[in-house]
Amino acid sequence: MKIRRIFAHRVELPLKEDSYKWSGGKSVSVFDSTVVGVETDTGLVGYGEVCPLGPFYLPAYADGVRAGLRELAPHLLGLDPRETAKLNHGMDAALKGHPYVKSGIDIACWDILGQATGLPVCTLLGGRFGESVRLYRAISQTPPDVMVQNVAGYRDEGYTRFQLKVGGDPDTDIERIRAAREILPAPCRLVADANTGWTQHEAMRVVRGVRDLDVYIEQPCLTYEECLAVRRNTNHPFVLDENIDSLEMLLRAKADLAMDVVNLKISKLGGLTKTALARDLCVSMGIAMTIEDSWGGDITTAAIAHLAHSTPEEFRFTSTDFNSYVTVSTAEGAPQREQGFMRASNSPGLGVQPRQDVLGPVVVDVS
């Protein structure tokens, strides 16, 4: 089996809520997603998806995905998509860095491997642990009273994990965290996610201001060293996200005891192959994980579900269902939220069938 064509569609994903806001005044109302297709000489076609959280979150942007595909795809024609390690070696040789460009191709090849073997991707990634995957809900940054109303609404829909977008004025953030924690019953987990938005002294003020609360602190500052300093001055469970962009950083953070939970984003690490490697390393080191991506629709949600479902439950802190945040469905068969949980498909591959009428015209085509 050989790759004979790599193509991509550009899809806009408007939010159900007006906009998604986080630290530093950043916001997005319509996400620019790239759906990647890999076609083989046997007729099998696999799909992946890459959707950066705007150009100001991580070193990634939507047009960069498409430009990178035009550069990378010619080097992959003729390779066997089922040989995922060899494929990744070829991608890294042809294009240094830019893991988010490679992610959609890698996911699509896992989809092909599943179709070719008749197995769901989660089985190929190690097996299905548990009956479902617990989800978190990200709460967009708004005034404290509005955020609390949103937390209450999603709590009533069955969510038990909440990622509160903070990283603004420390006094307001303390108010946000206290108000949200007050309305959540004890089994619920609250994460105060600053998305690098606090300076070190601001982060210290916040962690001291909520030291009596049951709350996780996520990525308070921009640099790893700043986050580590905060970590060493708080007894709150600590989550790292943006700083963990490689196995090297993951190992460094483990050695420094820098976190209790790590967020693994598929496109940040370059696809399912490399994220599964990081996942397995976390399991071996005893580190819990949030398994997710930067953003996306049905295909991204399917990829997240398969990776999460193939992760031992005791190390699976939470995941997310991005397709429930947006108004456009790009594929049939994608996981759907049920009382704060989702399930990976039992069908071969990712178990999704793209809606061609929604995907629109092809914007990248290499054959």
ABEGO torsion letter per residue (X at the ends): XBBABBBBBBBBBBBABABBBBBGGBBBABBBBBBBBBBBAAGBBBBBBBBBBEAAABBBBAAAAAAAAAAAAAAABGBBAABAAAAAAAAAAABBEGAAAAAAAAAAAAAAAAAAAGBBAAAAAGEBBEABBBBBBBBBBBBAAAAAAAAAAAAAAGBABBBBBBGBBAAAAAAAAAAAAAABBAABBBBBBAGGABBAAAAAAAAAAAAABBBBBBGABABAAAAAAAAAABABBBBBBAABABAAAAAAAAAAGABABBBBBAAAAGEAAAAAAAAAAAAAAGBBBBBBBABEBAAAAAAAAAAAAABBAAABABBBBAAAABABBABBGBBBBBGGBBBBBABBEAGBBBBAAAAEBBABBBX
